[in-house]
Amino acid sequence: MLPALVRSCDRLSKLPADKSIGVDGAGGTVADWYTPCAAARRLSVNDHDTARLFFESWFIPFLATSNGNADGLFTGYFEPELAGSRIRTTRYNVPLLGKPRDLVVRDGANGEPQVGRMIGGRFEPYPTRAEIEAGALGPVAVPVAWVADPVDAHILHIQGSGRIRLEDGSVLRLAVAGTNGHKFVGIGRILRDKGLVEDTSMPGVRAWLKANPEQGRQLMAQNPRYVFYRPIGGEGPIGAEGVPLTPQRSLAVDPKFVPLGVPLFLDTVEPSGKPLRRLMMAQDTGSAIKGPIRGDFFWGAGEEAFEQAGRMKSPGRYWLLLPRSRSPRLASAN
């Protein structure tokens, strides 16, 4: 847990001291985190007892509730690793597009960002997945990599960031550069609504799509959301907080309710039913992660992480760990 916390602390240290933590200032200000973060940096990752004492001394746990109900839903995600190439080949012919040159993001009337492009002096919504895959973008979007399988590419779009293992053995790490702004529609939901599968876990959905490639392509196109990518260096993947995610310690949350960079104590179960109770860091977001008690557990990379993440749909709850000393101006609002 400590390395994940220190990564968030390093990001906080670069922000203005009076900046609020969370949309309502529930986490106080950046200045309230200076001392706990300084203490965290001095701890040994091998000293469990001192680490426990650190959290108990510097933080107070607050149970998250929604209209008095503390129960929520927790799913999982992972970092896909696909074989691929920087150039198109006979085998690798499915593009992963970079951010298009004509993509424009502006503030909407309700405060939500609007994504579109200017055509004839007018702002119009950006093309859907089906339109993009039919060639609607032309040369304005350049592929950053090519992969072999459209199903694997679609799963990458669902998960967000990923790794491409190139033919020379090197790894190209990709992060999300933007989206076309359309609402995400899960392929599992599409298959379930059509009565095509009973197992709507990601492994079950992947197996069906690969067994029915032509029908699968048509159904995947019904998810209008499309993700654009950029290559990144260093550690990863990078979460919405702007720090590298830590396997089994980073949680995607809804930042309207949970401030990014805040520790949480999670109480849920693994897909097998085994209890999953541990400290986590709120370090990411997701298009399907909405609500006060909703989380997406980052399992890491690889096939084992895929199996765990793809089958996780667990009830649970969490406590936010907030500094014992918080700015009265902001804490009083709670």
Buried (B, 14 or more C-beta within 10 A) or exposed (E): BBEBBBBBBEBBBEBEEEEBBBEEBBBBBBBBBBEBBEEBEEBEEEEEEEBEEBBEEBBEBBEBEEEEEBEBBBBBBBBBBBBBBBEEEEBBEBBBBBBBEBBBEEEEEEEEEBBBBEEEEEEEEBBBBBBBBEEBBEEBBEBBBBBBBBBBBBBBBBBBBBBBEBEEEEEBBBBBBBBBBBEBBBBBBBBBEEEBBEBBBBBBBBBBBEEBEEBBBEBBBBBBBBBBBBBBEEEBBBBBBEBBBBBBBBBBBBBEBBBBBBBBBBBBBBBEEEEBEBBBBBBBBBBBBEBBBBBBBBBBBBEEBBBBBBBBEBEBBBBBBBBEBBBEEBBEEE
